[in-house]
Amino acid sequence: MSAKILVTGGTGFVGAYIIKALVEKGYRVRALRRNHQLPFFIPTDIFEKVEWVEGDILDVVSLQQAMSDIDVVIHAAAVVSFQKKERERIYRVNIDGTMNVVNMALEQKIKRFVHISSVASIGRTKNEEFVTEDKKWQESKINTHYAISKHRAEMEVWRGMAEGLPAVIINPSTVIGFGDWNKSSSAIFKNVYNNIPWYTKGINGFVDVEDVAAITVALMETMVTGERFIVSAENWSFQKLLNTIADGFGRKHPSKEATPLLGELAWRIEKIKSLFTGNMPLLTKESARVAHSQAYFDNSKVLGRLPGFSFTTLEQSIFKTCKKYLEAINAQQL
């Protein structure tokens, strides 16, 4: 009998694809959700094979029930946002929620724990930085509140390991793929489809969501514990990323460089607009600064651990994703 796995954040972008990868490999999957709505971007026949339980990582009682007779926990639940109004929720869910999951996993003597962290938890300190798993967290004005929350969440997992939790940590860079383009990194595709005119020359790591899911399952199946792995396919400039997405949609390339000065002006304008429209601003102070920073992420450790794995190229990932978004638009799913 295969292991029984609990996935937190199973209705989120990364969590949903992890569930898909697990189900396709024949694992028995239980997933935690707060409501009955399921993501449209995963086939319904996948979710029909999942045992869904109502609950929340901030509710210890529901966590205890969800972890009953579970072998493996994959903790993917998190709030991803750069919005000021979301900060309290970011800290509460990402830190307190992770603390609850770790504590319950220890109490239930879970045999394997996989934590979906982020490269943001490693931190940013300067431009043209080469980031490996050995990098130590440093306080910096470039670190977003999301990054701080993920760093502190990861510290809860390291604490759990010190108390005997057999865990491994996965640090994806910016995740791209077909999802709800009104949320998190998927919004990049919506902005380009709507002919956003601005680009920056910042550099970041990017990775396909299905690669993140595949690596999560592969590392879960190993005996590796007490380690973290950066999961990033390629380091691209934001300009190159936006241009390639524009090509996938048949749109014009963004033609106006948003210099750091213009970026500071733009997020202020967006903030004022949001006061009148009630919509979340497309750009915030934090996201504007991240878009101008330059960081290069090293994926050699995970490739060394999983020698049979190869990343999807970003160009392949982007064109595949654009095609799916266009099909969803035609089917009026977006």
C-alpha positions as CSV (number, residue, x, y, z in Angstrom):
1,M,0.0,0.0,0.0
2,S,1.4,3.4,-1.0
3,A,2.0,6.1,1.6
4,K,-0.9,8.4,2.5
5,I,-0.1,12.0,2.1
6,L,-1.6,15.2,3.4
7,V,-1.2,18.3,1.4
8,T,-1.9,21.7,2.9
9,G,-2.6,24.5,0.5
10,G,-4.0,22.0,-2.0
11,T,-6.3,24.6,-3.7
12,G,-3.4,27.0,-4.2
13,F,-1.3,27.3,-7.3
14,V,1.7,25.1,-6.3
15,G,-0.3,22.9,-4.0
16,A,-2.8,22.0,-6.7
17,Y,-0.1,20.9,-9.1
18,I,1.6,18.9,-6.3
19,I,-1.7,17.0,-5.8
20,K,-1.9,16.4,-9.6
21,A,1.7,14.9,-9.5
22,L,0.9,12.7,-6.5
23,V,-2.4,11.4,-7.9
24,E,-0.8,10.6,-11.3
25,K,1.9,8.5,-9.4
26,G,-0.8,6.5,-7.6
27,Y,-0.4,8.0,-4.1
28,R,-3.4,8.3,-1.7
29,V,-3.9,12.0,-1.1
30,R,-5.8,13.9,1.5
31,A,-5.9,17.7,1.2
32,L,-6.9,20.5,3.5
33,R,-9.2,23.2,2.2
34,R,-11.1,26.1,3.7
35,N,-14.0,26.1,1.2
36,H,-15.6,24.0,-1.5
37,Q,-14.2,25.9,-4.4
38,L,-11.5,24.0,-6.4
39,P,-9.1,25.4,-8.9
40,F,-10.3,25.3,-12.5
41,F,-6.8,24.8,-13.9
42,I,-6.5,21.2,-12.7
43,P,-8.7,18.5,-14.3
44,T,-11.7,17.5,-12.2
45,D,-10.9,13.8,-12.5
46,I,-7.7,14.5,-10.5
47,F,-9.5,16.2,-7.6
48,E,-12.2,13.4,-7.6
49,K,-9.4,11.0,-6.4
50,V,-8.5,13.3,-3.4
51,E,-10.0,13.0,0.1
52,W,-10.8,16.6,0.9
53,V,-11.1,17.7,4.5
54,E,-12.4,21.1,5.7
55,G,-9.9,22.9,7.9
56,D,-7.3,25.5,8.3
57,I,-3.7,25.5,9.3
58,L,-4.6,28.1,12.0
59,D,-7.1,25.7,13.5
60,V,-5.1,23.1,15.5
61,V,-8.1,20.8,16.0
62,S,-8.8,20.5,12.2
63,L,-5.0,19.9,11.7
64,Q,-5.1,17.1,14.2
65,Q,-8.0,15.5,12.4
66,A,-6.4,16.0,9.0
67,M,-3.1,14.3,10.1
68,S,-4.8,11.2,11.5
69,D,-3.3,8.1,9.9
70,I,-1.1,10.2,7.6
71,D,2.5,9.1,6.6
72,V,3.7,12.2,4.8
73,V,2.9,15.9,5.1
74,I,3.6,18.3,2.2
75,H,3.1,21.8,3.6
76,A,2.3,24.1,0.7
77,A,-0.1,26.5,2.3
78,A,1.0,30.1,2.3
79,V,-0.1,33.6,1.5
80,V,1.8,35.2,-1.3
81,S,1.3,39.0,-1.5
82,F,3.1,42.3,-1.6
83,Q,0.1,44.3,-0.5
84,K,0.3,46.3,2.7
85,K,-3.3,45.4,3.7
86,E,-2.4,41.7,3.6
87,R,0.7,41.9,5.9
88,E,-1.1,40.8,9.1
89,R,-2.5,37.8,7.3
90,I,0.8,37.0,5.7
91,Y,2.6,36.8,9.0
92,R,-0.2,34.9,10.7
93,V,-0.7,32.2,8.1
94,N,2.9,31.8,7.0
95,I,4.5,31.8,10.4
96,D,1.9,30.8,12.9
97,G,0.3,28.4,10.5
98,T,3.6,26.7,9.7
99,M,4.4,26.5,13.5
100,N,1.0,24.7,13.9
101,V,1.7,22.2,11.1
102,V,5.2,21.4,12.4
103,N,4.0,20.9,16.0
104,M,1.2,18.7,14.9
105,A,3.5,16.7,12.6
106,L,5.8,16.1,15.6
107,E,2.9,15.1,17.8
108,Q,1.5,12.7,15.2
109,K,5.0,11.3,14.5
110,I,4.8,12.0,10.8
111,K,7.4,9.9,8.9
112,R,8.2,12.5,6.2
113,F,7.7,16.2,6.0
114,V,8.2,18.4,2.9
115,H,8.1,22.2,3.3
116,I,7.4,24.4,0.3
117,S,9.4,27.5,1.2
118,S,10.7,30.1,-1.3
119,V,14.0,31.6,-2.4
120,A,12.6,34.7,-0.8
121,S,13.3,33.0,2.6
122,I,17.0,33.0,1.8
123,G,16.9,36.8,1.4
124,R,18.3,39.5,-0.9
125,T,21.2,41.7,0.0
126,K,22.7,43.2,-3.1
127,N,22.6,43.4,-6.9
128,E,24.2,40.7,-9.0
129,E,24.1,38.3,-6.1
130,F,24.7,34.6,-6.7
131,V,22.5,32.7,-4.4
132,T,23.1,29.1,-3.1
133,E,21.5,27.1,-0.3
134,D,24.4,28.1,1.9
135,K,23.5,31.8,1.9
136,K,22.7,33.1,5.3
137,W,19.7,35.4,5.9
138,Q,20.6,39.1,6.3
139,E,18.3,42.0,7.1
140,S,17.9,44.2,4.1
141,K,15.5,46.8,2.8
142,I,15.1,44.7,-0.3
143,N,13.6,41.9,1.8
144,T,9.8,42.1,1.4
145,H,7.4,41.3,4.3
146,Y,6.5,38.1,2.4
147,A,10.2,37.2,2.4
148,I,10.5,37.9,6.1
149,S,7.4,35.7,6.8
150,K,8.8,32.8,4.7
151,H,12.2,33.1,6.4
152,R,10.5,32.9,9.9
153,A,8.3,30.0,8.7
154,E,11.3,28.1,7.5
155,M,12.9,28.7,10.9
156,E,9.9,26.8,12.4
157,V,10.7,23.9,10.1
158,W,14.4,23.9,11.1
159,R,13.3,24.0,14.7
160,G,11.1,21.0,14.0
161,M,14.0,19.1,12.5
162,A,16.0,19.8,15.7
163,E,13.2,18.2,17.6
164,G,13.3,15.1,15.4
165,L,11.0,15.9,12.4
166,P,12.4,14.1,9.3
167,A,12.0,17.1,6.9
168,V,13.3,18.6,3.7
169,I,12.8,22.1,2.5
170,I,12.2,23.2,-1.1
171,N,13.0,26.8,-2.1
172,P,11.3,27.6,-5.5
173,S,12.1,30.9,-7.3
174,T,9.3,32.8,-9.0
175,V,6.8,30.1,-10.2
176,I,5.2,30.4,-13.6
177,G,2.5,28.3,-15.2
178,F,-1.2,28.1,-15.9
179,G,-3.3,29.1,-12.9
180,D,-5.5,31.8,-11.7
181,W,-4.0,34.9,-13.3
182,N,-5.6,37.2,-10.8
183,K,-3.3,35.9,-8.1
184,S,0.4,35.8,-7.2
185,S,3.0,35.3,-9.9
186,S,0.4,34.2,-12.5
187,A,-0.7,37.9,-12.7
188,I,2.4,38.5,-14.8
189,F,0.6,36.8,-17.7
190,K,-2.5,38.8,-17.2
191,N,-0.6,42.1,-17.2
192,V,1.2,41.2,-20.4
193,Y,-2.0,40.1,-22.1
194,N,-3.5,43.5,-21.2
195,N,-0.5,45.2,-22.9
196,I,1.4,46.5,-19.9
197,P,3.8,49.0,-21.4
198,W,6.5,48.9,-18.7
199,Y,9.5,46.6,-18.2
200,T,12.5,46.6,-15.8
201,K,16.0,45.3,-16.2
202,G,16.0,43.4,-12.9
203,I,17.0,39.8,-12.9
204,N,15.4,36.9,-11.1
205,G,15.0,33.1,-11.2
206,F,11.9,31.5,-12.7
207,V,10.6,27.9,-12.7
208,D,7.7,26.0,-14.2
209,V,5.0,25.0,-11.6
210,E,5.0,21.4,-12.9
211,D,8.7,21.2,-12.3
212,V,8.3,22.4,-8.7
213,A,5.6,19.7,-8.2
214,A,7.8,17.0,-9.8
215,I,10.8,17.8,-7.7
216,T,8.6,18.0,-4.6
217,V,7.4,14.4,-5.2
218,A,10.9,13.2,-6.1
219,L,12.5,14.7,-3.0
220,M,9.7,13.3,-0.9
221,E,10.6,9.8,-2.2
222,T,14.2,10.2,-1.1
223,M,15.6,9.7,2.4
224,V,17.1,13.2,2.4
225,T,16.4,15.2,5.6
226,G,17.8,18.3,7.2
227,E,18.5,20.0,3.9
228,R,17.1,22.7,1.6
229,F,17.1,22.8,-2.2
230,I,16.8,25.8,-4.5
231,V,14.4,25.0,-7.3
232,S,14.9,27.4,-10.2
233,A,15.2,26.7,-13.9
234,E,16.8,29.8,-15.4
235,N,17.8,33.4,-14.4
236,W,16.2,35.9,-16.8
237,S,15.7,39.6,-16.8
238,F,12.1,40.8,-16.3
239,Q,12.4,42.4,-19.7
240,K,13.2,39.1,-21.4
241,L,10.4,37.4,-19.5
242,L,7.8,39.9,-20.4
243,N,8.9,40.0,-24.1
244,T,8.6,36.2,-24.3
245,I,5.2,36.2,-22.7
246,A,4.1,38.9,-25.2
247,D,5.4,36.7,-28.1
248,G,3.3,33.8,-26.7
249,F,0.2,35.9,-26.7
250,G,0.9,37.7,-29.9
251,R,1.1,41.0,-28.1
252,K,3.6,43.9,-28.5
253,H,6.7,43.9,-26.3
254,P,6.6,46.4,-23.4
255,S,8.5,49.4,-24.7
256,K,9.0,51.7,-21.7
257,E,11.7,51.1,-19.2
258,A,10.5,51.6,-15.7
259,T,13.7,53.0,-14.1
260,P,14.0,52.9,-10.3
261,L,12.9,56.5,-10.2
262,L,9.8,55.8,-12.4
263,G,9.1,52.7,-10.3
264,E,9.0,54.8,-7.1
265,L,6.5,57.1,-8.9
266,A,4.5,54.2,-10.4
267,W,3.7,52.4,-7.1
268,R,2.6,55.7,-5.6
269,I,0.2,56.3,-8.5
270,E,-1.1,52.7,-8.2
271,K,-1.7,53.2,-4.5
272,I,-3.8,56.4,-5.2
273,K,-5.7,54.7,-8.0
274,S,-6.6,51.8,-5.7
275,L,-8.2,54.2,-3.2
276,F,-10.7,55.2,-5.8
277,T,-11.3,51.9,-7.5
278,G,-11.1,49.6,-4.5
279,N,-8.9,47.2,-6.5
280,M,-5.6,45.9,-5.4
281,P,-2.8,48.0,-6.9
282,L,-0.9,46.3,-9.7
283,L,2.4,47.5,-8.3
284,T,3.5,48.1,-4.7
285,K,6.5,49.6,-3.1
286,E,7.9,46.1,-2.4
287,S,7.2,44.6,-5.8
288,A,8.7,47.6,-7.5
289,R,12.0,47.2,-5.7
290,V,12.1,43.5,-6.3
291,A,11.6,44.1,-10.0
292,H,14.8,46.2,-10.1
293,S,17.0,43.9,-8.0
294,Q,19.3,41.4,-9.6
295,A,19.7,37.9,-8.2
296,Y,21.0,34.7,-9.8
297,F,19.9,31.4,-8.3
298,D,22.1,28.2,-8.4
299,N,20.1,25.0,-9.1
300,S,23.2,22.6,-9.1
301,K,22.4,21.1,-5.7
302,V,18.9,19.8,-6.7
303,L,20.2,18.6,-10.1
304,G,23.0,16.7,-8.3
305,R,20.5,15.1,-5.9
306,L,18.1,14.2,-8.8
307,P,20.4,13.3,-11.7
308,G,17.6,12.1,-13.9
309,F,15.7,15.3,-13.7
310,S,15.9,18.2,-16.2
311,F,14.1,21.5,-16.0
312,T,11.6,22.7,-18.6
313,T,13.1,25.6,-20.4
314,L,11.4,28.9,-19.6
315,E,10.6,29.5,-23.3
316,Q,8.8,26.1,-23.4
317,S,7.0,26.8,-20.2
318,I,5.9,30.3,-21.2
319,F,4.6,29.3,-24.7
320,K,2.7,26.3,-23.1
321,T,1.2,28.5,-20.5
322,C,0.2,31.2,-22.9
323,K,-1.6,28.6,-25.1
324,K,-3.5,27.4,-22.1
325,Y,-4.5,30.9,-21.1
326,L,-5.8,31.7,-24.6
327,E,-7.8,28.4,-24.6
328,A,-9.3,29.4,-21.2
329,I,-10.2,32.9,-22.5
330,N,-12.0,31.3,-25.4
331,A,-13.8,29.0,-23.1
332,Q,-14.7,32.0,-20.8
333,Q,-12.9,30.4,-17.8
334,L,-11.1,33.6,-17.0
